[in-house]
């Protein structure tokens, strides 16, 4: 039972580290500003301002 719990926790930690790595990679490459600009444009179009 403990072995199964350890494997599940290990898998969760591995996926979390991969996710954090991808987020950091995106931030370092400047993708956050691009995503924010696209989100702003879509929102403005949805409410009819842009």
C-alpha angles and dihedrals in degrees: 000000000000090000091056091048090049091051092049092049092046091051091049091050092048092052091046091052091048090050093049090048092052092048092050091048090052093048093049092050093052098249094133093071091047093052092046092051092049091048091051092051093048092048093050090050092049094056093040101246100108 
